Amino acid sequence: MNDGSPQLQRVLYIEDEEDIRLVAQIALEQIGGLTTKTCASGPEGLEAVDTFVPELILLDVMMPGMDGPSVLGKLRQRHARNDIPVVFITAKVQPDEVHRFKEMGAEAVITKPFEPMTLAAQLQEIWSHFHAHRK
Amino acid sequence: MRTGNDIKQEVNVQLAQLQRDYIAKLPIKIAPVNQDWQSLQLTGEDEITIKNMQRKLHAIAGTSSTLGVEQVAALTYCIEELLDRGSLTPECRQAIAQRMNELNQLIDSNTLEASPMVFK
């Protein structure tokens, strides 16, 4: 069903845990029909923003080295594509943290464990909401 | 031509394989946590080691719950929380030691199973 908002097609997922990347790839590509690229670190993900040109970025909060908030900061500060919606994904999230992440510029926050069968639909909904509010 | 059912079946086979592969890798994943815990028992309250151990436990907990390995997820979350209490009191250390033993026994038991992830 399409309510007239553009359909999400390209997602970049930045996550240091290989097993979660593999589940997400199946969830987004095979179950959700999205074109997906996964990256194992913040720097790798920031590079992929230029080459893969995602419409939405799914970003793990807790990563070694450059964590999710730092990646978002770098993307918003100096990147040519600094208006791509970013969705944080994290375990253990408190309501005040969700508020803090949104103030940083995150579009939404998804909690781990995510449900592989509905992850793509969740992102589509966030994408539609993002577009509706940009109009 | 592949039908919708073929694709669903393929996805389910892939998900089940990912779960089996993950369970097989757990002894390797838990080894650095055991090292941190041994180190903490020798050195006392080393902040960096505590943070490192928490980060590793957090990763295992998150992946385990995503892949339906709930028993491991529950124990690793529990140990992560115990480490987050600010001070490793003797009671806290005892509780961590007990959970670490349970975790290692569970992983070594070869009886671990993941809850099915089924694309319908």
gemmi code that builds the backbone of each chain (N, CA, C; Angstrom):
import gemmi

chains = {
    "A": [
        ("MET", (0.834, -1.191, 0.000), (0.000, 0.000, 0.000), (0.876, 1.251, 0.000)),
        ("ASN", (0.541, 2.210, -0.865), (1.329, 3.421, -0.925), (0.428, 4.618, -0.663)),
        ("ASP", (0.749, 5.417, 0.363), (-0.065, 6.572, 0.699), (0.353, 7.809, -0.088)),
        ("GLY", (1.209, 7.637, -1.075), (1.648, 8.759, -1.888), (3.041, 9.242, -1.536)),
        ("SER", (3.532, 8.872, -0.348), (4.891, 9.288, 0.010), (5.883, 8.385, -0.731)),
        ("PRO", (7.094, 8.904, -1.002), (8.051, 8.081, -1.742), (8.424, 6.822, -0.961)),
        ("GLN", (8.682, 5.751, -1.681), (9.042, 4.498, -1.034), (10.538, 4.463, -0.758)),
        ("LEU", (10.883, 4.020, 0.420), (12.289, 3.859, 0.782), (12.890, 2.720, -0.036)),
        ("GLN", (14.085, 2.972, -0.594), (14.709, 1.918, -1.403), (16.135, 1.562, -0.979)),
        ("ARG", (16.893, 2.577, -0.512), (18.314, 2.323, -0.245), (18.662, 2.631, 1.210)),
        ("VAL", (19.162, 1.622, 1.890), (19.490, 1.779, 3.312), (20.947, 1.400, 3.561)),
        ("LEU", (21.616, 2.247, 4.324), (22.980, 1.950, 4.773), (22.909, 1.595, 6.260)),
        ("TYR", (23.448, 0.442, 6.629), (23.429, 0.028, 8.037), (24.866, -0.042, 8.549)),
        ("ILE", (25.153, 0.755, 9.574), (26.507, 0.779, 10.154), (26.437, 0.089, 11.521)),
        ("GLU", (27.144, -1.025, 11.638), (27.035, -1.902, 12.829), (28.328, -2.708, 12.944)),
        ("ASP", (28.920, -2.714, 14.124), (30.200, -3.427, 14.266), (30.039, -4.936, 14.424)),
        ("GLU", (28.863, -5.404, 14.835), (28.678, -6.845, 15.060), (28.287, -7.561, 13.766)),
        ("GLU", (29.180, -8.435, 13.317), (28.975, -9.092, 12.023), (27.665, -9.895, 11.961)),
        ("ASP", (27.373, -10.615, 13.042), (26.173, -11.465, 13.017), (24.898, -10.638, 12.888)),
        ("ILE", (24.890, -9.473, 13.536), (23.705, -8.604, 13.428), (23.619, -8.013, 12.025)),
        ("ARG", (24.775, -7.691, 11.458), (24.760, -7.180, 10.069), (24.145, -8.213, 9.130)),
        ("LEU", (24.505, -9.479, 9.337), (23.998, -10.544, 8.450), (22.478, -10.697, 8.587)),
        ("VAL", (21.988, -10.666, 9.834), (20.532, -10.785, 10.044), (19.822, -9.581, 9.408)),
        ("ALA", (20.406, -8.395, 9.623), (19.778, -7.179, 9.090), (19.757, -7.197, 7.559)),
        ("GLN", (20.815, -7.710, 6.975), (20.884, -7.779, 5.503), (19.744, -8.655, 4.965)),
        ("ILE", (19.540, -9.787, 5.606), (18.430, -10.669, 5.194), (17.094, -9.951, 5.429)),
        ("ALA", (16.985, -9.320, 6.609), (15.725, -8.647, 6.965), (15.391, -7.531, 5.983)),
        ("LEU", (16.380, -6.742, 5.623), (16.104, -5.567, 4.789), (16.021, -5.928, 3.312)),
        ("GLU", (16.917, -6.811, 2.848), (16.949, -7.114, 1.416), (15.924, -8.166, 1.027)),
        ("GLN", (16.013, -9.310, 1.682), (15.181, -10.431, 1.230), (13.747, -10.352, 1.751)),
        ("ILE", (13.607, -9.898, 2.984), (12.254, -9.793, 3.538), (11.629, -8.456, 3.138)),
        ("GLY", (12.435, -7.377, 3.213), (11.879, -6.039, 2.969), (12.024, -5.522, 1.551)),
        ("GLY", (12.838, -6.188, 0.734), (13.002, -5.766, -0.655), (13.784, -4.469, -0.823)),
        ("LEU", (14.599, -4.097, 0.180), (15.377, -2.857, 0.104), (16.800, -3.134, -0.391)),
        ("THR", (17.367, -2.182, -1.102), (18.770, -2.296, -1.477), (19.581, -1.848, -0.260)),
        ("THR", (20.443, -2.728, 0.216), (21.098, -2.480, 1.502), (22.604, -2.632, 1.406)),
        ("LYS", (23.296, -1.717, 2.064), (24.744, -1.878, 2.218), (25.032, -1.867, 3.716)),
        ("THR", (25.888, -2.761, 4.145), (26.262, -2.756, 5.555), (27.741, -2.395, 5.684)),
        ("CYS", (28.067, -1.692, 6.757), (29.455, -1.310, 7.040), (29.761, -1.640, 8.491)),
        ("ALA", (31.043, -1.973, 8.754), (31.420, -2.445, 10.087), (31.901, -1.345, 11.024)),
        ("SER", (32.078, -0.125, 10.516), (32.577, 0.950, 11.394), (32.084, 2.304, 10.907)),
        ("GLY", (32.205, 3.296, 11.789), (31.796, 4.653, 11.449), (32.534, 5.216, 10.243)),
        ("PRO", (33.884, 5.168, 10.251), (34.614, 5.720, 9.108), (34.238, 5.044, 7.780)),
        ("GLU", (34.083, 3.712, 7.833), (33.695, 2.974, 6.620), (32.300, 3.432, 6.161)),
        ("GLY", (31.416, 3.634, 7.127), (30.051, 4.065, 6.818), (30.020, 5.451, 6.203)),
        ("LEU", (30.835, 6.371, 6.759), (30.856, 7.739, 6.225), (31.347, 7.747, 4.779)),
        ("GLU", (32.298, 6.876, 4.480), (32.778, 6.767, 3.084), (31.666, 6.252, 2.181)),
        ("ALA", (30.915, 5.271, 2.703), (29.854, 4.647, 1.900), (28.707, 5.610, 1.604)),
        ("VAL", (28.579, 6.664, 2.418), (27.519, 7.646, 2.164), (27.700, 8.247, 0.765)),
        ("ASP", (28.948, 8.483, 0.367), (29.220, 9.058, -0.954), (29.073, 8.042, -2.081)),
        ("THR", (29.530, 6.827, -1.829), (29.569, 5.843, -2.911), (28.235, 5.115, -3.074)),
        ("PHE", (27.573, 4.826, -1.970), (26.322, 4.052, -2.035), (25.101, 4.967, -2.162)),
        ("VAL", (25.222, 6.176, -1.647), (24.153, 7.187, -1.660), (22.844, 6.630, -1.068)),
        ("PRO", (22.842, 6.409, 0.248), (21.626, 5.871, 0.879), (20.540, 6.931, 1.016)),
        ("GLU", (19.316, 6.478, 1.141), (18.197, 7.395, 1.443), (17.985, 7.488, 2.948)),
        ("LEU", (18.428, 6.460, 3.655), (18.279, 6.431, 5.118), (19.473, 5.656, 5.694)),
        ("ILE", (19.943, 6.108, 6.849), (21.056, 5.413, 7.503), (20.570, 4.836, 8.832)),
        ("LEU", (20.823, 3.553, 9.007), (20.529, 2.883, 10.270), (21.871, 2.759, 10.982)),
        ("LEU", (21.963, 3.316, 12.196), (23.269, 3.504, 12.822), (23.295, 2.951, 14.241)),
        ("ASP", (24.211, 2.014, 14.467), (24.375, 1.452, 15.808), (24.952, 2.526, 16.731)),
        ("VAL", (24.461, 2.590, 17.960), (24.937, 3.618, 18.896), (26.298, 3.232, 19.471)),
        ("MET", (26.381, 2.010, 20.001), (27.600, 1.626, 20.716), (28.534, 0.841, 19.806)),
        ("MET", (29.569, 1.524, 19.335), (30.562, 0.850, 18.497), (31.941, 1.257, 19.011)),
        ("PRO", (32.930, 0.359, 18.891), (34.278, 0.755, 19.309), (34.830, 1.816, 18.352)),
        ("GLY", (35.713, 2.644, 18.840), (36.261, 3.708, 17.987), (35.250, 4.825, 17.859)),
        ("MET", (34.775, 5.055, 16.651), (33.790, 6.111, 16.432), (32.392, 5.557, 16.706)),
        ("ASP", (31.733, 6.056, 17.756), (30.402, 5.528, 18.072), (29.319, 6.210, 17.223)),
        ("GLY", (28.081, 5.752, 17.369), (26.990, 6.260, 16.534), (26.824, 7.776, 16.601)),
        ("PRO", (26.729, 8.363, 17.831), (26.584, 9.823, 17.906), (27.726, 10.575, 17.218)),
        ("SER", (28.965, 10.049, 17.296), (30.085, 10.715, 16.619), (29.923, 10.650, 15.101)),
        ("VAL", (29.447, 9.510, 14.610), (29.225, 9.369, 13.164), (28.166, 10.374, 12.714)),
        ("LEU", (27.086, 10.468, 13.488), (26.017, 11.412, 13.147), (26.552, 12.847, 13.157)),
        ("GLY", (27.354, 13.167, 14.174), (27.955, 14.500, 14.266), (28.782, 14.826, 13.042)),
        ("LYS", (29.621, 13.879, 12.638), (30.483, 14.101, 11.460), (29.632, 14.265, 10.202)),
        ("LEU", (28.613, 13.447, 10.101), (27.739, 13.510, 8.921), (27.040, 14.877, 8.838)),
        ("ARG", (26.541, 15.330, 9.965), (25.786, 16.595, 9.974), (26.694, 17.818, 9.791)),
        ("GLN", (27.937, 17.721, 10.327), (28.836, 18.882, 10.285), (29.431, 19.144, 8.918)),
        ("ARG", (29.934, 18.090, 8.326), (30.791, 18.391, 7.186), (30.448, 17.624, 5.908)),
        ("HIS", (29.391, 16.868, 5.961), (29.119, 16.039, 4.805), (28.183, 16.716, 3.816)),
        ("ALA", (28.450, 16.512, 2.531), (27.591, 17.118, 1.502), (26.158, 16.577, 1.606)),
        ("ARG", (26.049, 15.312, 1.999), (24.710, 14.701, 2.122), (24.296, 14.714, 3.596)),
        ("ASN", (24.257, 15.914, 4.181), (24.039, 15.973, 5.634), (22.564, 15.961, 6.044)),
        ("ASP", (21.660, 15.794, 5.063), (20.235, 15.783, 5.426), (19.613, 14.385, 5.331)),
        ("ILE", (20.453, 13.367, 5.187), (19.921, 11.994, 5.136), (19.377, 11.634, 6.519)),
        ("PRO", (18.149, 11.131, 6.605), (17.648, 10.740, 7.930), (18.464, 9.591, 8.527)),
        ("VAL", (18.756, 9.751, 9.810), (19.542, 8.733, 10.522), (18.673, 8.140, 11.622)),
        ("VAL", (18.638, 6.824, 11.671), (17.879, 6.117, 12.708), (18.887, 5.382, 13.589)),
        ("PHE", (18.888, 5.708, 14.878), (19.781, 5.001, 15.792), (19.185, 3.649, 16.145)),
        ("ILE", (20.071, 2.684, 16.342), (19.629, 1.364, 16.801), (20.487, 0.992, 18.010)),
        ("THR", (19.832, 0.663, 19.097), (20.583, 0.400, 20.325), (19.811, -0.503, 21.291)),
        ("ALA", (20.568, -1.228, 22.091), (19.962, -1.984, 23.188), (19.870, -1.025, 24.371)),
        ("LYS", (19.108, -1.367, 25.356), (19.062, -0.594, 26.595), (18.871, 0.896, 26.352)),
        ("VAL", (17.716, 1.328, 25.976), (17.528, 2.756, 25.771), (16.478, 3.307, 26.736)),
        ("GLN", (16.850, 4.371, 27.427), (15.946, 5.039, 28.361), (15.232, 6.175, 27.615)),
        ("PRO", (14.014, 6.566, 28.089), (13.294, 7.648, 27.401), (14.115, 8.934, 27.266)),
        ("ASP", (14.902, 9.281, 28.300), (15.693, 10.516, 28.188), (16.793, 10.391, 27.147)),
        ("GLU", (17.281, 9.148, 26.933), (18.293, 8.939, 25.890), (17.680, 9.113, 24.505)),
        ("VAL", (16.439, 8.624, 24.338), (15.749, 8.781, 23.047), (15.636, 10.276, 22.741)),
        ("HIS", (15.268, 11.046, 23.756), (15.138, 12.492, 23.601), (16.489, 13.107, 23.209)),
        ("ARG", (17.541, 12.650, 23.887), (18.898, 13.173, 23.615), (19.321, 12.831, 22.182)),
        ("PHE", (19.050, 11.599, 21.756), (19.419, 11.185, 20.400), (18.663, 12.011, 19.354)),
        ("LYS", (17.405, 12.298, 19.637), (16.609, 13.087, 18.686), (17.114, 14.530, 18.637)),
        ("GLU", (17.528, 15.043, 19.794), (18.090, 16.396, 19.813), (19.394, 16.463, 19.014)),
        ("MET", (20.109, 15.341, 18.985), (21.350, 15.284, 18.192), (21.054, 15.305, 16.695)),
        ("GLY", (19.801, 14.972, 16.355), (19.431, 14.970, 14.940), (18.975, 13.622, 14.413)),
        ("ALA", (18.844, 12.633, 15.307), (18.355, 11.327, 14.850), (16.858, 11.435, 14.534)),
        ("GLU", (16.446, 10.745, 13.502), (15.036, 10.769, 13.101), (14.190, 9.889, 14.025)),
        ("ALA", (14.786, 8.794, 14.451), (14.066, 7.841, 15.319), (15.086, 6.940, 16.005)),
        ("VAL", (14.605, 6.170, 16.955), (15.464, 5.216, 17.652), (14.760, 3.857, 17.663)),
        ("ILE", (15.478, 2.848, 17.189), (14.941, 1.473, 17.204), (15.728, 0.695, 18.247)),
        ("THR", (15.024, -0.106, 19.039), (15.734, -0.856, 20.078), (16.087, -2.267, 19.605)),
        ("LYS", (17.241, -2.727, 20.104), (17.664, -4.109, 19.880), (17.130, -4.948, 21.042)),
        ("PRO", (16.717, -6.154, 20.842), (16.762, -6.849, 19.572), (15.663, -6.363, 18.635)),
        ("PHE", (16.030, -6.137, 17.390), (15.001, -5.767, 16.420), (14.322, -7.035, 15.910)),
        ("GLU", (13.154, -6.857, 15.351), (12.399, -7.994, 14.827), (12.706, -8.100, 13.322)),
        ("PRO", (13.456, -9.114, 12.915), (13.872, -9.189, 11.505), (12.702, -9.158, 10.516)),
        ("MET", (11.578, -9.744, 10.924), (10.453, -9.829, 9.986), (9.805, -8.467, 9.730)),
        ("THR", (9.984, -7.522, 10.650), (9.290, -6.234, 10.500), (10.239, -5.029, 10.433)),
        ("LEU", (11.540, -5.281, 10.437), (12.498, -4.159, 10.451), (12.314, -3.236, 9.242)),
        ("ALA", (12.185, -3.822, 8.068), (12.050, -2.999, 6.851), (10.777, -2.158, 6.906)),
        ("ALA", (9.691, -2.753, 7.385), (8.417, -2.021, 7.489), (8.547, -0.865, 8.485)),
        ("GLN", (9.294, -1.117, 9.560), (9.537, -0.065, 10.556), (10.267, 1.118, 9.913)),
        ("LEU", (11.280, 0.790, 9.109), (12.053, 1.854, 8.454), (11.197, 2.590, 7.415)),
        ("GLN", (10.341, 1.846, 6.705), (9.439, 2.490, 5.728), (8.542, 3.507, 6.426)),
        ("GLU", (8.069, 3.130, 7.603), (7.175, 4.017, 8.351), (7.918, 5.282, 8.792)),
        ("ILE", (9.134, 5.099, 9.270), (9.948, 6.251, 9.697), (10.219, 7.157, 8.489)),
        ("TRP", (10.501, 6.531, 7.362), (10.779, 7.253, 6.111), (9.557, 8.072, 5.685)),
        ("SER", (8.377, 7.461, 5.744), (7.141, 8.164, 5.364), (6.907, 9.354, 6.305)),
        ("HIS", (7.127, 9.136, 7.587), (6.951, 10.195, 8.584), (7.928, 11.339, 8.303)),
        ("PHE", (9.159, 10.990, 7.987), (10.198, 11.983, 7.678), (9.757, 12.851, 6.493)),
        ("HIS", (9.239, 12.207, 5.461), (8.824, 12.954, 4.270), (7.582, 13.799, 4.516)),
        ("ALA", (6.667, 13.239, 5.286), (5.438, 13.987, 5.580), (5.769, 15.279, 6.330)),
        ("HIS", (6.774, 15.229, 7.211), (7.124, 16.404, 8.010), (8.028, 17.374, 7.292)),
        ("ARG", (8.598, 16.924, 6.173), (9.453, 17.828, 5.379), (8.638, 18.678, 4.433)),
        ("LYS", (7.386, 18.219, 4.181), (6.554, 18.932, 3.199), (6.173, 20.307, 3.713)),
    ],
    "B": [
        ("MET", (10.948, -20.493, -12.169), (10.817, -19.217, -11.476), (10.532, -19.447, -9.985)),
        ("ARG", (11.207, -18.639, -9.140), (11.016, -18.785, -7.689), (9.693, -18.147, -7.272)),
        ("THR", (8.974, -18.871, -6.450), (7.704, -18.334, -5.949), (7.956, -17.640, -4.602)),
        ("GLY", (6.915, -16.980, -4.102), (7.008, -16.336, -2.800), (7.351, -17.347, -1.716)),
        ("ASN", (6.774, -18.532, -1.830), (7.050, -19.571, -0.826), (8.496, -20.035, -0.877)),
        ("ASP", (9.040, -20.125, -2.102), (10.454, -20.524, -2.245), (11.352, -19.516, -1.534)),
        ("ILE", (11.036, -18.226, -1.752), (11.852, -17.167, -1.146), (11.760, -17.234, 0.380)),
        ("LYS", (10.540, -17.421, 0.881), (10.354, -17.513, 2.332), (11.149, -18.689, 2.908)),
        ("GLN", (11.067, -19.811, 2.196), (11.770, -21.000, 2.667), (13.289, -20.761, 2.677)),
        ("GLU", (13.755, -20.107, 1.617), (15.180, -19.795, 1.502), (15.634, -18.890, 2.662)),
        ("VAL", (14.824, -17.869, 2.930), (15.146, -16.938, 4.027), (15.186, -17.683, 5.355)),
        ("ASN", (14.207, -18.553, 5.570), (14.160, -19.300, 6.831), (15.367, -20.222, 6.992)),
        ("VAL", (15.796, -20.835, 5.893), (16.990, -21.696, 5.931), (18.213, -20.846, 6.287)),
        ("GLN", (18.319, -19.672, 5.671), (19.465, -18.787, 5.937), (19.475, -18.311, 7.394)),
        ("LEU", (18.304, -17.956, 7.903), (18.228, -17.485, 9.290), (18.608, -18.603, 10.269)),
        ("ALA", (18.122, -19.812, 9.995), (18.440, -20.955, 10.876), (19.943, -21.246, 10.840)),
        ("GLN", (20.549, -21.117, 9.658), (21.992, -21.346, 9.531), (22.778, -20.283, 10.309)),
        ("LEU", (22.323, -19.025, 10.220), (22.976, -17.941, 10.979), (22.934, -18.226, 12.475)),
        ("GLN", (21.790, -18.719, 12.943), (21.658, -19.036, 14.368), (22.628, -20.151, 14.770)),
        ("ARG", (22.704, -21.199, 13.937), (23.617, -22.315, 14.266), (25.068, -21.834, 14.271)),
        ("ASP", (25.416, -21.025, 13.250), (26.792, -20.513, 13.155), (27.131, -19.672, 14.387)),
        ("TYR", (26.164, -18.872, 14.811), (26.405, -17.993, 15.967), (26.629, -18.824, 17.233)),
        ("ILE", (25.798, -19.817, 17.443), (25.948, -20.672, 18.637), (27.314, -21.370, 18.623)),
        ("ALA", (27.738, -21.787, 17.424), (29.040, -22.458, 17.318), (30.194, -21.509, 17.648)),
        ("LYS", (29.993, -20.213, 17.394), (31.060, -19.227, 17.639), (31.095, -18.723, 19.086)),
        ("LEU", (30.081, -19.055, 19.866), (29.988, -18.471, 21.215), (31.202, -18.756, 22.122)),
        ("PRO", (31.793, -19.974, 22.079), (32.981, -20.184, 22.934), (34.103, -19.193, 22.609)),
        ("ILE", (34.251, -18.852, 21.337), (35.302, -17.892, 20.943), (34.919, -16.482, 21.418)),
        ("LYS", (33.641, -16.177, 21.317), (33.191, -14.831, 21.701), (33.279, -14.602, 23.210)),
        ("ILE", (33.077, -15.679, 23.976), (33.054, -15.509, 25.432), (34.477, -15.528, 26.024)),
        ("ALA", (35.438, -16.055, 25.282), (36.817, -16.170, 25.810), (37.388, -14.823, 26.280)),
        ("PRO", (37.276, -13.727, 25.507), (37.820, -12.450, 25.997), (37.096, -11.927, 27.243)),
        ("VAL", (35.820, -12.279, 27.391), (35.075, -11.874, 28.601), (35.650, -12.616, 29.808)),
        ("ASN", (35.927, -13.909, 29.618), (36.542, -14.692, 30.702), (37.902, -14.104, 31.095)),
        ("GLN", (38.655, -13.687, 30.082), (39.975, -13.092, 30.375), (39.829, -11.818, 31.203)),
        ("ASP", (38.861, -10.967, 30.814), (38.631, -9.725, 31.569), (38.232, -10.036, 33.008)),
        ("TRP", (37.377, -11.042, 33.167), (36.904, -11.383, 34.502), (38.055, -11.913, 35.362)),
        ("GLN", (38.900, -12.748, 34.771), (40.076, -13.246, 35.506), (40.973, -12.087, 35.910)),
        ("SER", (41.159, -11.169, 34.969), (41.997, -10.004, 35.239), (41.416, -9.163, 36.383)),
        ("LEU", (40.099, -8.991, 36.373), (39.447, -8.211, 37.438), (39.581, -8.884, 38.804)),
        ("GLN", (39.580, -10.200, 38.783), (39.729, -10.919, 40.052), (41.133, -10.722, 40.633)),
        ("LEU", (42.106, -10.546, 39.746), (43.486, -10.340, 40.197), (43.774, -8.892, 40.566)),
        ("THR", (43.228, -7.976, 39.760), (43.638, -6.572, 39.914), (42.660, -5.727, 40.718)),
        ("GLY", (41.505, -6.241, 41.027), (40.523, -5.425, 41.748), (39.656, -4.644, 40.790)),
        ("GLU", (39.435, -3.351, 41.101), (38.476, -2.561, 40.308), (39.176, -1.716, 39.254)),
        ("ASP", (39.627, -2.336, 38.210), (40.255, -1.566, 37.135), (39.159, -1.064, 36.189)),
        ("GLU", (39.024, 0.251, 36.143), (37.935, 0.888, 35.394), (37.937, 0.482, 33.911)),
        ("ILE", (39.122, 0.455, 33.321), (39.215, 0.155, 31.877), (38.781, -1.283, 31.609)),
        ("THR", (39.247, -2.203, 32.458), (38.871, -3.619, 32.272), (37.368, -3.793, 32.462)),
        ("ILE", (36.799, -3.095, 33.446), (35.346, -3.188, 33.663), (34.597, -2.704, 32.420)),
        ("LYS", (35.032, -1.560, 31.882), (34.364, -1.004, 30.678), (34.502, -1.962, 29.500)),
        ("ASN", (35.708, -2.521, 29.336), (35.935, -3.465, 28.225), (35.048, -4.693, 28.355)),
        ("MET", (34.965, -5.201, 29.581), (34.151, -6.396, 29.816), (32.675, -6.083, 29.553)),
        ("GLN", (32.249, -4.901, 30.000), (30.849, -4.493, 29.765), (30.541, -4.386, 28.274)),
        ("ARG", (31.482, -3.778, 27.543), (31.271, -3.585, 26.096), (31.133, -4.941, 25.388)),
        ("LYS", (31.998, -5.904, 25.775), (31.946, -7.230, 25.146), (30.645, -7.948, 25.512)),
        ("LEU", (30.266, -7.837, 26.784), (29.012, -8.473, 27.227), (27.815, -7.840, 26.507)),
        ("HIS", (27.869, -6.526, 26.366), (26.781, -5.798, 25.700), (26.609, -6.301, 24.257)),
        ("ALA", (27.731, -6.490, 23.583), (27.680, -6.962, 22.186), (27.102, -8.376, 22.121)),
        ("ILE", (27.551, -9.252, 23.025), (27.053, -10.639, 23.020), (25.560, -10.650, 23.371)),
        ("ALA", (25.180, -9.826, 24.347), (23.768, -9.787, 24.753), (22.885, -9.334, 23.588)),
        ("GLY", (23.308, -8.278, 22.919), (22.517, -7.737, 21.804), (22.386, -8.742, 20.661)),
        ("THR", (23.508, -9.354, 20.298), (23.470, -10.311, 19.181), (22.679, -11.552, 19.578)),
        ("SER", (22.873, -12.007, 20.816), (22.162, -13.214, 21.261), (20.659, -12.990, 21.253)),
        ("SER", (20.232, -11.804, 21.718), (18.779, -11.601, 21.738), (18.237, -11.436, 20.320)),
        ("THR", (18.999, -10.799, 19.439), (18.545, -10.665, 18.044), (18.413, -12.038, 17.387)),
        ("LEU", (19.353, -12.940, 17.726), (19.345, -14.263, 17.092), (18.556, -15.304, 17.882)),
        ("GLY", (17.856, -14.857, 18.903), (16.973, -15.771, 19.630), (17.668, -16.715, 20.585)),
        ("VAL", (18.905, -16.384, 20.997), (19.602, -17.233, 21.972), (19.372, -16.593, 23.346)),
        ("GLU", (18.163, -16.744, 23.829), (17.697, -15.953, 24.975), (18.430, -16.225, 26.277)),
        ("GLN", (18.799, -17.499, 26.509), (19.458, -17.804, 27.792), (20.793, -17.059, 27.906)),
        ("VAL", (21.521, -17.032, 26.795), (22.812, -16.323, 26.805), (22.570, -14.818, 26.919)),
        ("ALA", (21.561, -14.333, 26.213), (21.239, -12.898, 26.280), (20.922, -12.498, 27.724)),
        ("ALA", (20.109, -13.299, 28.402), (19.688, -12.954, 29.765), (20.886, -12.926, 30.720)),
        ("LEU", (21.749, -13.940, 30.617), (22.902, -13.981, 31.534), (23.889, -12.851, 31.257)),
        ("THR", (24.142, -12.565, 29.990), (25.111, -11.510, 29.669), (24.565, -10.133, 30.058)),
        ("TYR", (23.269, -9.906, 29.857), (22.659, -8.637, 30.296), (22.804, -8.502, 31.812)),
        ("CYS", (22.544, -9.608, 32.502), (22.594, -9.598, 33.959), (24.009, -9.238, 34.452)),
        ("ILE", (25.029, -9.853, 33.854), (26.415, -9.566, 34.281), (26.778, -8.116, 33.936)),
        ("GLU", (26.320, -7.671, 32.776), (26.584, -6.280, 32.374), (25.989, -5.314, 33.419)),
        ("GLU", (24.790, -5.613, 33.854), (24.134, -4.767, 34.863), (24.898, -4.793, 36.187)),
        ("LEU", (25.350, -5.989, 36.585), (26.097, -6.102, 37.845), (27.383, -5.269, 37.795)),
        ("LEU", (28.018, -5.252, 36.630), (29.254, -4.470, 36.478), (28.978, -2.969, 36.482)),
        ("ASP", (27.736, -2.608, 36.246), (27.354, -1.203, 36.119), (26.987, -0.582, 37.472)),
        ("ARG", (27.146, -1.333, 38.553), (26.672, -0.849, 39.859), (27.605, 0.149, 40.538)),
        ("GLY", (28.728, 0.425, 39.901), (29.624, 1.440, 40.442), (30.745, 0.879, 41.308)),
        ("SER", (30.429, -0.126, 42.116), (31.465, -0.685, 42.983), (31.341, -2.211, 43.017)),
        ("LEU", (32.475, -2.876, 42.855), (32.447, -4.345, 42.885), (32.589, -4.826, 44.339)),
        ("THR", (31.492, -4.784, 45.047), (31.481, -5.265, 46.440), (31.674, -6.787, 46.430)),
        ("PRO", (32.027, -7.384, 47.567), (32.164, -8.851, 47.601), (30.888, -9.565, 47.144)),
        ("GLU", (29.732, -9.017, 47.516), (28.455, -9.642, 47.104), (28.293, -9.572, 45.588)),
        ("CYS", (28.671, -8.423, 45.055), (28.553, -8.215, 43.614), (29.502, -9.170, 42.866)),
        ("ARG", (30.731, -9.271, 43.357), (31.708, -10.186, 42.740), (31.200, -11.626, 42.770)),
        ("GLN", (30.602, -11.981, 43.896), (30.088, -13.342, 44.027), (28.960, -13.593, 43.016)),
        ("ALA", (28.107, -12.598, 42.886), (26.998, -12.727, 41.928), (27.529, -12.829, 40.493)),
        ("ILE", (28.554, -12.025, 40.184), (29.129, -12.081, 38.827), (29.776, -13.452, 38.590)),
        ("ALA", (30.527, -13.920, 39.601), (31.198, -15.222, 39.460), (30.184, -16.329, 39.190)),
        ("GLN", (29.084, -16.265, 39.907), (28.035, -17.285, 39.737), (27.446, -17.236, 38.325)),
        ("ARG", (27.142, -16.021, 37.859), (26.562, -15.879, 36.506), (27.574, -16.265, 35.425)),
        ("MET", (28.837, -15.932, 35.663), (29.872, -16.298, 34.682), (29.987, -17.821, 34.582)),
        ("ASN", (29.911, -18.493, 35.734), (29.948, -19.962, 35.734), (28.772, -20.535, 34.953)),
        ("GLU", (27.592, -19.986, 35.234), (26.384, -20.466, 34.537), (26.521, -20.255, 33.031)),
        ("LEU", (27.046, -19.088, 32.664), (27.203, -18.751, 31.247), (28.166, -19.718, 30.557)),
        ("ASN", (29.300, -19.959, 31.198), (30.291, -20.870, 30.605), (29.766, -22.299, 30.521)),
        ("GLN", (29.060, -22.723, 31.565), (28.493, -24.089, 31.538), (27.475, -24.223, 30.404)),
        ("LEU", (26.676, -23.185, 30.268), (25.643, -23.202, 29.224), (26.277, -23.287, 27.829)),
        ("ILE", (27.296, -22.478, 27.619), (27.949, -22.449, 26.301), (28.688, -23.766, 26.035)),
        ("ASP", (29.298, -24.325, 27.089), (30.044, -25.582, 26.912), (29.140, -26.809, 26.830)),
        ("SER", (27.876, -26.650, 27.174), (27.001, -27.819, 27.287), (26.594, -28.430, 25.944)),
        ("ASN", (26.783, -27.679, 24.876), (26.345, -28.115, 23.537), (24.849, -28.392, 23.458)),
        ("THR", (24.107, -27.812, 24.367), (22.653, -28.029, 24.321), (21.918, -26.738, 23.951)),
        ("LEU", (22.684, -25.696, 23.652), (22.057, -24.412, 23.348), (21.235, -24.473, 22.071)),
        ("GLU", (20.063, -23.890, 22.151), (19.225, -23.807, 20.961), (18.657, -22.400, 20.869)),
        ("ALA", (18.448, -21.958, 19.654), (17.873, -20.631, 19.462), (16.386, -20.767, 19.153)),
        ("SER", (15.629, -19.763, 19.570), (14.199, -19.748, 19.205), (14.086, -19.541, 17.694)),
        ("PRO", (13.189, -20.257, 17.049), (13.101, -20.136, 15.596), (12.739, -18.718, 15.146)),
        ("MET", (13.393, -18.268, 14.072), (13.042, -16.986, 13.446), (12.381, -17.369, 12.128)),
        ("VAL", (11.082, -17.189, 12.045), (10.379, -17.706, 10.866), (9.710, -16.588, 10.076)),
        ("PHE", (10.073, -16.509, 8.814), (9.461, -15.571, 7.873), (8.240, -16.267, 7.270)),
        ("LYS", (7.041, -15.770, 7.618), (5.808, -16.440, 7.165), (5.216, -15.752, 5.942)),
    ],
}
model = gemmi.Model(1)
for chain_id, residues in chains.items():
    chain = gemmi.Chain(chain_id)
    for i, (resn, *xyz) in enumerate(residues, 1):
        res = gemmi.Residue()
        res.name, res.seqid = resn, gemmi.SeqId(i, " ")
        for name, pos in zip(("N", "CA", "C"), xyz):
            atom = gemmi.Atom()
            atom.name, atom.element = name, gemmi.Element(name[0])
            atom.pos, atom.b_iso = gemmi.Position(*pos), 0.0
            res.add_atom(atom)
        chain.add_residue(res)
    model.add_chain(chain)
structure = gemmi.Structure()
structure.add_model(model)
structure.setup_entities()
